[in-house]
Amino acid sequence: MVQKQALIMDMRLKTRVSGNRVGSMKILVTGANGQLGRELVKVLSAHHQVIGCTRNELDVTDLSKARDIVQEARPEIVVHTAAYTHVDQAEADQDRAFLVNAYGTRNMTVAAQQAGAKMMYISTDYVFDGRSTKPYREYDFVNPVNVYGKSKLAGEDMVKTLSDKYFIVRTSWVYGRHGSNFVKNMLRLAETRTEIDVVCDQVGSPTYAPELAWFIKELLESEKYGIYHVSNTGACSRYEWAKAIFAAAGLGVTVRPVDTAKFLLPAARPAYSVLDYMAIRLNGFSTLRHWRTALTQFIDELRSI
Ligand SMILES: NC(=O)c1ccc[n+]([C@@H]2O[C@H](COP(=O)([O-])OP(=O)(O)OC[C@H]3O[C@@H](n4cnc5c(N)ncnc54)[C@H](OP(=O)(O)O)[C@@H]3O)[C@@H](O)[C@H]2O)c1
């Protein structure tokens, strides 16, 4: 009991509670320091009471802490963005990837379910093997080709098995102001190089994190549970994406198309992971903007910082 009270005090002192409006809901966000977590805390706080938990405040691999924090906070919704996201490192670190992505997700789902909260889990296009030639629908055959994708899929299974009020949002190629991502990496490389090799045999859809956060907000205010594919619309190869980044930024960088095999990375990637938005269409939501429009906005925003 003493221990539990100490934990609760600990939580009150450390977790950041923001937003508090009449008619708003209480929402707990894991991974609050991550690329998407930070955008979500910002977007949700404008309308709801948000408890953003970083890894230090809530390590999702600790079931009893997850339960205690959720029991004490009594959120109506748990948004679980925390994840082991090092795709290449996961190949040599399988246990850790599964501990965080599968069992961490189980822990958050058990805690949410015990509190009667809706569960929102963020998953990935990497649950698909990339052999398709047309956009993947939500109920297409999943067959991840790397450890990260397998561990995220195991997380999906935990959510589906243990929650009776869940959303699974599969997204792809996320970028934004926070954290590490392809757009920021390209702009950083352009500071020292005039020619850059980029793979042309991986095709997908970039997703602007703030726009994804707005969609997630809309979804979790509904009771339209299930699996959703969410990315900016349109598709491109990483090579085309890099060219668009430099064009939008007005940088004269030459981008050379190369095959994935040239980079000899530990983890395989799906060659094609474009998502179809059947669930968005059938549930009456609106798709996101075209990826080029969102990218231009992001680059303009970076300029104004
Ligand atoms: N980025 C993409 O392109 C992409 C694509 C598809 C799906 N997703 C999914 O989208 C979600 C958000 O991704 P993101 O881009 O925001 O990733 P991110 O920036 O790497 O954020 C993940 C966060 O999870 C935290 N975390 C890691 N282990 C944890 C643990 N044991 N307990 C609590 N927190 C832990 C990390 O904490 P530290 O900051 O301390 O490391 C980090 O803040 C993830 O579920 C990811 O699988 C991402």
The ligand as an SDF file (V2000), in Angstrom:
LIG
                    3D

 48 52  0  0  0  0  0  0  0  0999 V2000
    8.0210    6.4570  -37.5010 N   0  0  0  0  0  0  0  0  0  0  0  0
    7.4050    5.7800  -38.4550 C   0  0  0  0  0  0  0  0  0  0  0  0
    7.7230    5.9140  -39.6470 O   0  0  0  0  0  0  0  0  0  0  0  0
    6.2970    4.8180  -38.1010 C   0  0  0  0  0  0  0  0  0  0  0  0
    5.6520    4.1240  -39.1370 C   0  0  0  0  0  0  0  0  0  0  0  0
    4.6310    3.2530  -38.8160 C   0  0  0  0  0  0  0  0  0  0  0  0
    4.2470    3.0730  -37.5000 C   0  0  0  0  0  0  0  0  0  0  0  0
    4.9050    3.7350  -36.5050 N   0  0  0  0  0  0  0  0  0  0  0  0
    4.4610    3.5140  -35.1230 C   0  0  0  0  0  0  0  0  0  0  0  0
    4.0280    4.7640  -34.6180 O   0  0  0  0  0  0  0  0  0  0  0  0
    4.2700    4.8260  -33.2150 C   0  0  0  0  0  0  0  0  0  0  0  0
    5.0220    6.1070  -32.8930 C   0  0  0  0  0  0  0  0  0  0  0  0
    6.2700    6.0880  -33.5950 O   0  0  0  0  0  0  0  0  0  0  0  0
    7.2730    7.3040  -33.5070 P   0  0  0  0  0  0  0  0  0  0  0  0
    7.7330    7.5820  -34.8940 O   0  0  0  0  0  0  0  0  0  0  0  0
    6.7090    8.3950  -32.6820 O   0  0  0  0  0  0  0  0  0  0  0  0
    8.4720    6.5910  -32.7250 O   0  0  0  0  0  0  0  0  0  0  0  0
    9.5320    7.2000  -31.7060 P   0  0  0  0  0  0  0  0  0  0  0  0
    9.7870    8.6360  -32.0240 O   0  0  0  0  0  0  0  0  0  0  0  0
   10.6630    6.2390  -31.7020 O   0  0  0  0  0  0  0  0  0  0  0  0
    8.7620    7.1660  -30.3190 O   0  0  0  0  0  0  0  0  0  0  0  0
    8.5850    5.9840  -29.6050 C   0  0  0  0  0  0  0  0  0  0  0  0
    8.5750    6.3450  -28.1470 C   0  0  0  0  0  0  0  0  0  0  0  0
    8.3880    5.1450  -27.4100 O   0  0  0  0  0  0  0  0  0  0  0  0
    9.1900    5.2590  -26.2530 C   0  0  0  0  0  0  0  0  0  0  0  0
    9.4990    3.9580  -25.6860 N   0  0  0  0  0  0  0  0  0  0  0  0
   10.3500    3.0110  -26.1380 C   0  0  0  0  0  0  0  0  0  0  0  0
   10.3720    1.9690  -25.2930 N   0  0  0  0  0  0  0  0  0  0  0  0
    9.5150    2.2660  -24.2940 C   0  0  0  0  0  0  0  0  0  0  0  0
    9.1010    1.5970  -23.1230 C   0  0  0  0  0  0  0  0  0  0  0  0
    9.5830    0.3930  -22.7990 N   0  0  0  0  0  0  0  0  0  0  0  0
    8.1850    2.1980  -22.3220 N   0  0  0  0  0  0  0  0  0  0  0  0
    7.7030    3.4180  -22.6040 C   0  0  0  0  0  0  0  0  0  0  0  0
    8.0700    4.1070  -23.7040 N   0  0  0  0  0  0  0  0  0  0  0  0
    8.9510    3.5280  -24.5390 C   0  0  0  0  0  0  0  0  0  0  0  0
   10.4310    5.9740  -26.7100 C   0  0  0  0  0  0  0  0  0  0  0  0
   11.0690    6.5060  -25.5900 O   0  0  0  0  0  0  0  0  0  0  0  0
   12.5430    7.1460  -25.6520 P   0  0  0  0  0  0  0  0  0  0  0  0
   12.2920    8.5040  -26.2640 O   0  0  0  0  0  0  0  0  0  0  0  0
   12.9660    7.1860  -24.2490 O   0  0  0  0  0  0  0  0  0  0  0  0
   13.3520    6.2470  -26.5260 O   0  0  0  0  0  0  0  0  0  0  0  0
    9.8690    7.0060  -27.6630 C   0  0  0  0  0  0  0  0  0  0  0  0
    9.5860    8.1960  -27.0010 O   0  0  0  0  0  0  0  0  0  0  0  0
    5.0340    3.5550  -32.8640 C   0  0  0  0  0  0  0  0  0  0  0  0
    4.1180    2.6350  -32.3270 O   0  0  0  0  0  0  0  0  0  0  0  0
    5.5590    3.0480  -34.1940 C   0  0  0  0  0  0  0  0  0  0  0  0
    5.7010    1.6380  -34.1970 O   0  0  0  0  0  0  0  0  0  0  0  0
    5.9030    4.6150  -36.7850 C   0  0  0  0  0  0  0  0  0  0  0  0
  1  2  1  0
  2  3  2  0
  2  4  1  0
  4  5  1  0
  4 48  2  0
  5  6  2  0
  6  7  1  0
  7  8  2  0
  8  9  1  0
  8 48  1  0
  9 10  1  0
  9 46  1  0
 10 11  1  0
 11 12  1  0
 11 44  1  0
 12 13  1  0
 13 14  1  0
 14 15  2  0
 14 16  1  0
 14 17  1  0
 17 18  1  0
 18 19  2  0
 18 20  1  0
 18 21  1  0
 21 22  1  0
 22 23  1  0
 23 24  1  0
 23 42  1  0
 24 25  1  0
 25 26  1  0
 25 36  1  0
 26 27  1  0
 26 35  1  0
 27 28  2  0
 28 29  1  0
 29 30  1  0
 29 35  2  0
 30 31  1  0
 30 32  2  0
 32 33  1  0
 33 34  2  0
 34 35  1  0
 36 37  1  0
 36 42  1  0
 37 38  1  0
 38 39  2  0
 38 40  1  0
 38 41  1  0
 42 43  1  0
 44 45  1  0
 44 46  1  0
 46 47  1  0
M  CHG  2   8   1  16  -1
M  END
$$$$
